[in-house]
Amino acid sequence: MKVLDMKFIRYANLFNQVTRIRSKHCFEYNNSIVFAVPRSFVSRAIGPDNRNLEKLSRLIGKRIRIVAIPESREDLEGFVSIIIRPVKFNAIEIKDNEAIITAGFQNKAALIGRGKVRLEEMQNILGQYFGVRKVRVK
């Protein structure tokens, strides 16, 4: 599990102040900050007319996403699709602690990123929530 540094602790505190919901799960993907909250609090965290999202985005200076904390491996596809949006993939499966994401040519490049930056970020995220050690894109 990744240790939170001061930057993410500040983000989590700011999230708590704005939404009145405590989030212990905060990570970065593709220059946007993602907060994971229990499924029952997602709409409350977003706020009416996306007010909380817009306020957090303005305060932090980055795009903000709010996702439900995955409860099992069945939540994998929805969890990943929200994080990587607007990039789309065809399928995702986990075999022996390895996640295999199938995508088209353009989307494959977007998922990997320059210097494999996004691939490594996704590997850290999936390792945290699903125990995945390696992510492959094909």
C-alpha positions in Angstrom: 0.0 0.0 0.0 1.3 3.4 -0.9 2.2 5.8 1.9 0.4 9.1 1.7 2.7 12.1 1.4 1.9 15.6 2.7 0.4 16.7 -0.6 -2.2 14.0 -0.6 -3.0 14.5 3.1 -3.7 18.2 2.3 -5.9 17.2 -0.6 -7.8 14.7 1.7 -8.3 17.4 4.3 -9.5 19.9 1.7 -11.9 17.3 0.3 -13.2 16.8 3.8 -13.8 20.5 4.4 -15.6 21.0 1.1 -17.7 17.9 1.0 -18.0 17.0 4.7 -17.1 13.4 3.7 -13.9 11.8 5.0 -11.8 10.2 2.3 -8.7 8.2 3.1 -8.2 7.2 -0.5 -6.6 9.8 -2.8 -4.3 9.3 -5.7 -3.1 11.0 -8.9 -3.7 9.7 -12.4 -3.0 11.7 -15.6 -2.5 15.0 -13.8 -5.9 14.8 -12.1 -6.7 14.0 -8.5 -9.0 11.0 -7.8 -10.8 10.7 -4.5 -12.3 7.3 -3.7 -15.3 7.3 -1.3 -17.8 4.7 -0.2 -20.4 4.0 -2.9 -23.3 5.5 -0.9 -21.5 8.9 -0.6 -20.5 9.4 -4.3 -23.4 11.7 -5.3 -23.1 13.6 -2.0 -19.4 14.1 -2.6 -20.0 15.5 -6.1 -22.6 17.9 -4.8 -25.6 19.5 -6.4 -24.9 20.6 -9.9 -21.2 19.5 -9.5 -20.6 22.3 -7.1 -18.1 20.4 -4.9 -16.2 19.1 -7.9 -15.9 22.6 -9.3 -14.9 24.1 -6.0 -12.2 21.5 -5.4 -10.9 21.8 -8.9 -10.6 25.6 -8.5 -8.9 25.3 -5.1 -6.4 22.6 -6.1 -5.8 23.7 -9.7 -6.3 20.2 -11.2 -9.1 18.1 -12.5 -10.9 16.2 -9.8 -12.6 12.8 -10.1 -14.7 11.0 -7.5 -15.1 7.2 -7.7 -16.6 4.6 -5.5 -14.2 2.4 -3.5 -14.3 -1.0 -5.2 -15.7 -3.7 -3.0 -14.7 -6.7 -5.1 -13.0 -7.6 -8.4 -16.4 -7.3 -10.2 -16.1 -3.5 -9.7 -12.8 -3.4 -11.6 -14.1 -2.5 -15.0 -16.3 0.4 -13.8 -13.5 1.7 -11.5 -10.9 1.8 -14.2 -13.3 3.3 -16.8 -14.1 6.3 -14.5 -10.4 6.9 -13.7 -9.2 6.8 -17.4 -12.1 8.6 -18.9 -12.3 9.8 -21.8 -10.0 7.0 -22.9 -11.9 3.8 -23.6 -10.8 0.2 -23.5 -12.4 -3.0 -24.8 -11.9 -5.4 -21.9 -9.9 -5.8 -18.7 -9.1 -9.1 -16.9 -7.0 -10.2 -14.0 -4.9 -13.4 -14.3 -2.4 -14.4 -11.6 -2.0 -10.9 -10.1 -1.6 -9.4 -13.6 -4.1 -7.0 -15.2 -4.5 -7.2 -19.0 -6.2 -4.2 -20.6 -7.3 -4.7 -24.2 -7.7 -1.4 -26.2 -7.4 -0.1 -29.7 -4.3 1.5 -31.1 -5.0 5.1 -30.2 -6.4 4.2 -26.8 -3.4 1.9 -26.1 -1.0 4.8 -26.6 -3.1 7.0 -24.3 -3.2 4.3 -21.6 0.6 3.7 -21.7 1.6 7.4 -21.9 4.9 9.0 -22.7 7.7 7.1 -20.9 5.1 4.6 -19.5 4.0 7.2 -16.9 0.3 6.4 -17.0 0.9 2.7 -17.1 3.0 2.9 -13.9 0.3 5.1 -12.3 -2.4 2.5 -13.2 -0.2 -0.3 -11.9 0.1 1.5 -8.5 -3.6 2.1 -8.3 -4.6 -1.4 -9.2 -2.0 -2.8 -6.8 -3.5 -0.7 -4.0 -7.1 -1.8 -4.6 -6.9 -5.2 -6.3 -3.5 -6.6 -5.4 -2.3 -6.4 -9.0 1.5 -6.5 -9.4 1.7 -5.8 -13.2 -0.5 -4.1 -15.8 -0.2 -4.9 -19.5 -2.0 -3.1 -22.3 -2.6 -5.0 -25.6 
